[in-house]
Amino acid sequence: MANRKVLRRAKIKRRIRKKVFGTSTIPRLSVFRSNKQIYAQLIDDLTGKTIASSGSLKNEEAGKGNKTAQATVVGKGIADKAKESGIENVVFDRNGYLYHGRVKSLAESAREGGLKF
């Protein structure tokens, strides 16, 4: 039987994805958080393509500091990549995670980097 925590997050994720939809002009900023890393993607849901992505695994600066600091670096990285692609506005998809800790620091640093959501 599946873990209750996993099922709860899947239920929340479905509820969020009913309302959040990304286009090519206003893509969806999706966050994935594992135990050690954090990743962010800009997704165009009309075509099903990823426009830009950033993660703490391949980012040299993100390797330093705690996990919240890693999330801050990833947020700035995704904001920079979005600006290169000519994107200013996004819709935020927290992917079933609580808006707290690493997810919050990623979102705030993306806002500081120039993204609007």
BAVOBA-673345 format. One record per atom (N, C-alpha, C): y negated, z, x negated; atom name; residue number from 1. Coordinates in nm, 3 decimals, decimal comma. Example, Ala and Ser with C-alpha at 12.3 -4.5 7.8 and 13.67 -1.06 7.14 Angstrom:
<torgus>
0,569 / 0,780 / -1,319 / N / 1;
0,450 / 0,780 / -1,230 / CA / 1;
0,330 / 0,780 / -1,320 / C / 1;
0,225 / 0,708 / -1,285 / N / 2;
0,106 / 0,714 / -1,367 / CA / 2;
-0,003 / 0,787 / -1,290 / C / 2;
</torgus>
This chain:
<torgus>
0,118 / 0,000 / -0,084 / N / 1;
0,000 / 0,000 / 0,000 / CA / 1;
-0,125 / 0,000 / -0,089 / C / 1;
-0,224 / -0,071 / -0,046 / N / 2;
-0,346 / -0,085 / -0,125 / CA / 2;
-0,427 / 0,045 / -0,124 / C / 2;
-0,504 / 0,060 / -0,226 / N / 3;
-0,589 / 0,176 / -0,242 / CA / 3;
-0,697 / 0,179 / -0,133 / C / 3;
-0,724 / 0,296 / -0,076 / N / 4;
-0,824 / 0,308 / 0,030 / CA / 4;
-0,963 / 0,269 / -0,018 / C / 4;
-0,994 / 0,303 / -0,143 / N / 5;
-1,125 / 0,272 / -0,199 / CA / 5;
-1,146 / 0,121 / -0,207 / C / 5;
-1,042 / 0,049 / -0,246 / N / 6;
-1,049 / -0,097 / -0,257 / CA / 6;
-1,067 / -0,159 / -0,118 / C / 6;
-0,992 / -0,110 / -0,020 / N / 7;
-1,003 / -0,161 / 0,116 / CA / 7;
-1,141 / -0,133 / 0,175 / C / 7;
-1,196 / -0,016 / 0,146 / N / 8;
-1,328 / 0,019 / 0,196 / CA / 8;
-1,433 / -0,075 / 0,139 / C / 8;
-1,424 / -0,102 / 0,007 / N / 9;
-1,521 / -0,191 / -0,056 / CA / 9;
-1,509 / -0,333 / -0,001 / C / 9;
-1,386 / -0,379 / 0,025 / N / 10;
-1,364 / -0,512 / 0,081 / CA / 10;
-1,427 / -0,523 / 0,220 / C / 10;
-1,417 / -0,418 / 0,299 / N / 11;
-1,476 / -0,416 / 0,433 / CA / 11;
-1,629 / -0,422 / 0,424 / C / 11;
-1,687 / -0,345 / 0,334 / N / 12;
-1,832 / -0,346 / 0,316 / CA / 12;
-1,876 / -0,482 / 0,265 / C / 12;
-1,799 / -0,540 / 0,174 / N / 13;
-1,831 / -0,671 / 0,116 / CA / 13;
-1,836 / -0,779 / 0,225 / C / 13;
-1,738 / -0,778 / 0,314 / N / 14;
-1,736 / -0,874 / 0,425 / CA / 14;
-1,859 / -0,858 / 0,513 / C / 14;
-1,897 / -0,734 / 0,541 / N / 15;
-2,013 / -0,706 / 0,625 / CA / 15;
-2,141 / -0,759 / 0,560 / C / 15;
-2,154 / -0,741 / 0,429 / N / 16;
-2,272 / -0,789 / 0,357 / CA / 16;
-2,275 / -0,941 / 0,354 / C / 16;
-2,161 / -1,005 / 0,326 / N / 17;
-2,156 / -1,150 / 0,309 / CA / 17;
-2,180 / -1,225 / 0,440 / C / 17;
-2,165 / -1,157 / 0,555 / N / 18;
-2,199 / -1,220 / 0,682 / CA / 18;
-2,347 / -1,250 / 0,689 / C / 18;
-2,428 / -1,163 / 0,628 / N / 19;
-2,573 / -1,173 / 0,637 / CA / 19;
-2,636 / -1,244 / 0,517 / C / 19;
-2,573 / -1,235 / 0,400 / N / 20;
-2,633 / -1,285 / 0,276 / CA / 20;
-2,575 / -1,422 / 0,245 / C / 20;
-2,665 / -1,522 / 0,233 / N / 21;
-2,622 / -1,659 / 0,205 / CA / 21;
-2,722 / -1,723 / 0,110 / C / 21;
-2,672 / -1,787 / 0,005 / N / 22;
-2,760 / -1,847 / -0,094 / CA / 22;
-2,766 / -1,998 / -0,083 / C / 22;
-2,883 / -2,054 / -0,113 / N / 23;
-2,902 / -2,199 / -0,114 / CA / 23;
-2,943 / -2,239 / -0,256 / C / 23;
-2,970 / -2,368 / -0,276 / N / 24;
-3,009 / -2,414 / -0,409 / CA / 24;
-3,149 / -2,365 / -0,446 / C / 24;
-3,237 / -2,350 / -0,347 / N / 25;
-3,372 / -2,302 / -0,375 / CA / 25;
-3,378 / -2,149 / -0,380 / C / 25;
-3,301 / -2,084 / -0,295 / N / 26;
-3,294 / -1,937 / -0,296 / CA / 26;
-3,147 / -1,898 / -0,309 / C / 26;
-3,096 / -1,889 / -0,433 / N / 27;
-2,954 / -1,858 / -0,451 / CA / 27;
-2,922 / -1,711 / -0,429 / C / 27;
-2,794 / -1,683 / -0,423 / N / 28;
-2,746 / -1,546 / -0,406 / CA / 28;
-2,721 / -1,486 / -0,543 / C / 28;
-2,778 / -1,369 / -0,568 / N / 29;
-2,756 / -1,296 / -0,693 / CA / 29;
-2,643 / -1,198 / -0,668 / C / 29;
-2,524 / -1,234 / -0,718 / N / 30;
-2,405 / -1,154 / -0,695 / CA / 30;
-2,376 / -1,068 / -0,818 / C / 30;
-2,342 / -0,942 / -0,794 / N / 31;
-2,315 / -0,848 / -0,902 / CA / 31;
-2,168 / -0,811 / -0,899 / C / 31;
-2,103 / -0,813 / -1,016 / N / 32;
-1,966 / -0,762 / -1,027 / CA / 32;
-1,965 / -0,654 / -1,133 / C / 32;
-1,905 / -0,542 / -1,099 / N / 33;
-1,905 / -0,426 / -1,186 / CA / 33;
-1,760 / -0,387 / -1,212 / C / 33;
-1,719 / -0,391 / -1,338 / N / 34;
-1,587 / -0,341 / -1,373 / CA / 34;
-1,605 / -0,204 / -1,437 / C / 34;
-1,497 / -0,145 / -1,483 / N / 35;
-1,509 / -0,012 / -1,542 / CA / 35;
-1,590 / -0,012 / -1,671 / C / 35;
-1,584 / -0,121 / -1,748 / N / 36;
-1,653 / -0,124 / -1,876 / CA / 36;
-1,768 / -0,224 / -1,882 / C / 36;
-1,767 / -0,327 / -1,800 / N / 37;
-1,866 / -0,434 / -1,809 / CA / 37;
-1,937 / -0,452 / -1,676 / C / 37;
-2,043 / -0,533 / -1,679 / N / 38;
-2,115 / -0,571 / -1,557 / CA / 38;
-2,158 / -0,716 / -1,570 / C / 38;
-2,150 / -0,791 / -1,461 / N / 39;
-2,180 / -0,934 / -1,461 / CA / 39;
-2,270 / -0,967 / -1,343 / C / 39;
-2,352 / -1,071 / -1,359 / N / 40;
-2,437 / -1,118 / -1,250 / CA / 40;
-2,432 / -1,271 / -1,247 / C / 40;
-2,432 / -1,327 / -1,127 / N / 41;
-2,429 / -1,472 / -1,109 / CA / 41;
-2,531 / -1,514 / -1,005 / C / 41;
-2,592 / -1,630 / -1,027 / N / 42;
-2,674 / -1,694 / -0,925 / CA / 42;
-2,589 / -1,803 / -0,863 / C / 42;
-2,563 / -1,794 / -0,733 / N / 43;
-2,467 / -1,882 / -0,666 / CA / 43;
-2,535 / -1,959 / -0,554 / C / 43;
-2,510 / -2,090 / -0,551 / N / 44;
-2,551 / -2,176 / -0,440 / CA / 44;
-2,432 / -2,187 / -0,346 / C / 44;
-2,440 / -2,122 / -0,231 / N / 45;
-2,327 / -2,119 / -0,137 / CA / 45;
-2,307 / -2,249 / -0,062 / C / 45;
-2,409 / -2,334 / -0,056 / N / 46;
-2,393 / -2,464 / 0,011 / CA / 46;
-2,295 / -2,553 / -0,064 / C / 46;
-2,305 / -2,555 / -0,197 / N / 47;
-2,216 / -2,638 / -0,279 / CA / 47;
-2,103 / -2,557 / -0,341 / C / 47;
-2,115 / -2,425 / -0,341 / N / 48;
-2,013 / -2,340 / -0,400 / CA / 48;
-2,019 / -2,338 / -0,551 / C / 48;
-2,136 / -2,361 / -0,608 / N / 49;
-2,150 / -2,369 / -0,754 / CA / 49;
-2,232 / -2,251 / -0,806 / C / 49;
-2,199 / -2,211 / -0,929 / N / 50;
-2,275 / -2,109 / -0,999 / CA / 50;
-2,388 / -2,176 / -1,075 / C / 50;
-2,511 / -2,133 / -1,050 / N / 51;
-2,628 / -2,191 / -1,116 / CA / 51;
-2,647 / -2,130 / -1,253 / C / 51;
-2,638 / -1,998 / -1,262 / N / 52;
-2,655 / -1,927 / -1,389 / CA / 52;
-2,574 / -1,798 / -1,384 / C / 52;
-2,537 / -1,749 / -1,502 / N / 53;
-2,463 / -1,623 / -1,507 / CA / 53;
-2,503 / -1,546 / -1,631 / C / 53;
-2,483 / -1,416 / -1,623 / N / 54;
-2,511 / -1,328 / -1,735 / CA / 54;
-2,413 / -1,212 / -1,727 / C / 54;
-2,373 / -1,163 / -1,842 / N / 55;
-2,278 / -1,053 / -1,843 / CA / 55;
-2,292 / -0,969 / -1,968 / C / 55;
-2,240 / -0,848 / -1,962 / N / 56;
-2,253 / -0,758 / -2,075 / CA / 56;
-2,147 / -0,784 / -2,183 / C / 56;
-2,046 / -0,862 / -2,152 / N / 57;
-1,938 / -0,884 / -2,248 / CA / 57;
-1,982 / -0,974 / -2,363 / C / 57;
-2,052 / -1,082 / -2,332 / N / 58;
-2,091 / -1,178 / -2,436 / CA / 58;
-2,233 / -1,156 / -2,487 / C / 58;
-2,306 / -1,064 / -2,428 / N / 59;
-2,443 / -1,038 / -2,467 / CA / 59;
-2,444 / -0,935 / -2,580 / C / 59;
-2,500 / -0,973 / -2,694 / N / 60;
-2,502 / -0,884 / -2,811 / CA / 60;
-2,584 / -0,758 / -2,786 / C / 60;
-2,700 / -0,772 / -2,720 / N / 61;
-2,787 / -0,657 / -2,694 / CA / 61;
-2,722 / -0,559 / -2,597 / C / 61;
-2,641 / -0,610 / -2,505 / N / 62;
-2,580 / -0,524 / -2,403 / CA / 62;
-2,471 / -0,436 / -2,461 / C / 62;
-2,420 / -0,469 / -2,577 / N / 63;
-2,316 / -0,389 / -2,639 / CA / 63;
-2,365 / -0,253 / -2,684 / C / 63;
-2,496 / -0,237 / -2,694 / N / 64;
-2,554 / -0,110 / -2,740 / CA / 64;
-2,593 / -0,026 / -2,620 / C / 64;
-2,578 / 0,103 / -2,633 / N / 65;
-2,622 / 0,195 / -2,529 / CA / 65;
-2,515 / 0,221 / -2,424 / C / 65;
-2,555 / 0,297 / -2,323 / N / 66;
-2,460 / 0,330 / -2,217 / CA / 66;
-2,451 / 0,216 / -2,115 / C / 66;
-2,371 / 0,236 / -2,012 / N / 67;
-2,346 / 0,128 / -1,917 / CA / 67;
-2,469 / 0,094 / -1,833 / C / 67;
-2,554 / 0,193 / -1,806 / N / 68;
-2,676 / 0,166 / -1,731 / CA / 68;
-2,772 / 0,081 / -1,814 / C / 68;
-2,778 / 0,109 / -1,944 / N / 69;
-2,861 / 0,027 / -2,034 / CA / 69;
-2,806 / -0,115 / -2,043 / C / 69;
-2,673 / -0,129 / -2,042 / N / 70;
-2,611 / -0,262 / -2,042 / CA / 70;
-2,654 / -0,340 / -1,917 / C / 70;
-2,654 / -0,273 / -1,803 / N / 71;
-2,691 / -0,337 / -1,678 / CA / 71;
-2,836 / -0,382 / -1,681 / C / 71;
-2,922 / -0,305 / -1,745 / N / 72;
-3,063 / -0,341 / -1,757 / CA / 72;
-3,078 / -0,470 / -1,838 / C / 72;
-3,004 / -0,481 / -1,947 / N / 73;
-3,009 / -0,601 / -2,031 / CA / 73;
-2,957 / -0,722 / -1,955 / C / 73;
-2,850 / -0,704 / -1,878 / N / 74;
-2,793 / -0,814 / -1,800 / CA / 74;
-2,892 / -0,860 / -1,692 / C / 74;
-2,962 / -0,766 / -1,629 / N / 75;
-3,062 / -0,800 / -1,529 / CA / 75;
-3,176 / -0,883 / -1,587 / C / 75;
-3,221 / -0,845 / -1,706 / N / 76;
-3,327 / -0,922 / -1,772 / CA / 76;
-3,276 / -1,061 / -1,810 / C / 76;
-3,149 / -1,066 / -1,854 / N / 77;
-3,089 / -1,195 / -1,893 / CA / 77;
-3,077 / -1,291 / -1,776 / C / 77;
-3,035 / -1,241 / -1,660 / N / 78;
-3,020 / -1,329 / -1,544 / CA / 78;
-3,157 / -1,374 / -1,494 / C / 78;
-3,259 / -1,288 / -1,508 / N / 79;
-3,395 / -1,326 / -1,467 / CA / 79;
-3,448 / -1,436 / -1,557 / C / 79;
-3,421 / -1,427 / -1,687 / N / 80;
-3,465 / -1,531 / -1,780 / CA / 80;
-3,397 / -1,664 / -1,751 / C / 80;
-3,267 / -1,660 / -1,724 / N / 81;
-3,193 / -1,783 / -1,694 / CA / 81;
-3,240 / -1,844 / -1,561 / C / 81;
-3,277 / -1,759 / -1,467 / N / 82;
-3,328 / -1,809 / -1,338 / CA / 82;
-3,461 / -1,878 / -1,358 / C / 82;
-3,548 / -1,822 / -1,441 / N / 83;
-3,677 / -1,885 / -1,468 / CA / 83;
-3,659 / -2,020 / -1,535 / C / 83;
-3,561 / -2,030 / -1,626 / N / 84;
-3,533 / -2,158 / -1,693 / CA / 84;
-3,489 / -2,262 / -1,590 / C / 84;
-3,417 / -2,219 / -1,488 / N / 85;
-3,371 / -2,310 / -1,382 / CA / 85;
-3,476 / -2,335 / -1,276 / C / 85;
-3,591 / -2,268 / -1,287 / N / 86;
-3,698 / -2,288 / -1,190 / CA / 86;
-3,680 / -2,208 / -1,062 / C / 86;
-3,611 / -2,096 / -1,070 / N / 87;
-3,583 / -2,014 / -0,952 / CA / 87;
-3,665 / -1,885 / -0,960 / C / 87;
-3,735 / -1,853 / -0,850 / N / 88;
-3,812 / -1,729 / -0,844 / CA / 88;
-3,757 / -1,633 / -0,739 / C / 88;
-3,711 / -1,687 / -0,626 / N / 89;
-3,662 / -1,604 / -0,516 / CA / 89;
-3,510 / -1,609 / -0,510 / C / 89;
-3,448 / -1,493 / -0,486 / N / 90;
-3,303 / -1,483 / -0,469 / CA / 90;
-3,274 / -1,387 / -0,354 / C / 90;
-3,151 / -1,392 / -0,304 / N / 91;
-3,103 / -1,288 / -0,212 / CA / 91;
-3,002 / -1,206 / -0,289 / C / 91;
-3,010 / -1,074 / -0,276 / N / 92;
-2,928 / -0,984 / -0,357 / CA / 92;
-2,799 / -0,949 / -0,285 / C / 92;
-2,688 / -0,970 / -0,354 / N / 93;
-2,555 / -0,938 / -0,302 / CA / 93;
-2,497 / -0,829 / -0,390 / C / 93;
-2,494 / -0,707 / -0,339 / N / 94;
-2,444 / -0,596 / -0,420 / CA / 94;
-2,291 / -0,591 / -0,421 / C / 94;
-2,228 / -0,681 / -0,347 / N / 95;
-2,083 / -0,702 / -0,354 / CA / 95;
-2,002 / -0,580 / -0,311 / C / 95;
-2,054 / -0,502 / -0,218 / N / 96;
-1,979 / -0,386 / -0,169 / CA / 96;
-2,002 / -0,260 / -0,248 / C / 96;
-2,074 / -0,268 / -0,359 / N / 97;
-2,104 / -0,149 / -0,438 / CA / 97;
-2,227 / -0,079 / -0,381 / C / 97;
-2,236 / 0,050 / -0,403 / N / 98;
-2,354 / 0,123 / -0,360 / CA / 98;
-2,473 / 0,082 / -0,446 / C / 98;
-2,591 / 0,080 / -0,386 / N / 99;
-2,713 / 0,047 / -0,460 / CA / 99;
-2,754 / 0,174 / -0,535 / C / 99;
-2,686 / 0,198 / -0,648 / N / 100;
-2,705 / 0,321 / -0,722 / CA / 100;
-2,654 / 0,298 / -0,863 / C / 100;
-2,713 / 0,362 / -0,959 / N / 101;
-2,662 / 0,356 / -1,096 / CA / 101;
-2,679 / 0,220 / -1,159 / C / 101;
-2,568 / 0,161 / -1,202 / N / 102;
-2,570 / 0,033 / -1,274 / CA / 102;
-2,621 / -0,082 / -1,189 / C / 102;
-2,582 / -0,085 / -1,063 / N / 103;
-2,625 / -0,194 / -0,974 / CA / 103;
-2,776 / -0,185 / -0,952 / C / 103;
-2,827 / -0,064 / -0,936 / N / 104;
-2,970 / -0,044 / -0,915 / CA / 104;
-3,049 / -0,081 / -1,040 / C / 104;
-3,000 / -0,043 / -1,158 / N / 105;
-3,074 / -0,075 / -1,282 / CA / 105;
-3,073 / -0,225 / -1,309 / C / 105;
-2,964 / -0,294 / -1,275 / N / 106;
-2,960 / -0,440 / -1,289 / CA / 106;
-3,062 / -0,504 / -1,196 / C / 106;
-3,068 / -0,459 / -1,071 / N / 107;
-3,161 / -0,516 / -0,974 / CA / 107;
-3,305 / -0,492 / -1,014 / C / 107;
-3,336 / -0,371 / -1,058 / N / 108;
-3,473 / -0,339 / -1,097 / CA / 108;
-3,518 / -0,418 / -1,220 / C / 108;
-3,428 / -0,435 / -1,316 / N / 109;
-3,466 / -0,512 / -1,435 / CA / 109;
-3,479 / -0,661 / -1,403 / C / 109;
-3,402 / -0,711 / -1,307 / N / 110;
-3,418 / -0,850 / -1,264 / CA / 110;
-3,553 / -0,867 / -1,194 / C / 110;
-3,594 / -0,767 / -1,117 / N / 111;
-3,727 / -0,772 / -1,054 / CA / 111;
-3,838 / -0,770 / -1,160 / C / 111;
-3,821 / -0,686 / -1,261 / N / 112;
-3,919 / -0,680 / -1,369 / CA / 112;
-3,925 / -0,813 / -1,445 / C / 112;
-3,812 / -0,881 / -1,452 / N / 113;
-3,806 / -1,010 / -1,519 / CA / 113;
-3,869 / -1,124 / -1,440 / C / 113;
-3,907 / -1,098 / -1,315 / N / 114;
-3,978 / -1,200 / -1,238 / CA / 114;
-3,907 / -1,249 / -1,113 / C / 114;
-3,786 / -1,202 / -1,085 / N / 115;
-3,716 / -1,243 / -0,964 / CA / 115;
-3,768 / -1,166 / -0,845 / C / 115;
-3,775 / -1,232 / -0,731 / N / 116;
-3,822 / -1,168 / -0,608 / CA / 116;
-3,707 / -1,163 / -0,508 / C / 116;
-3,677 / -1,042 / -0,461 / N / 117;
-3,578 / -1,023 / -0,354 / CA / 117;
-3,600 / -0,892 / -0,285 / C / 117;
</torgus>
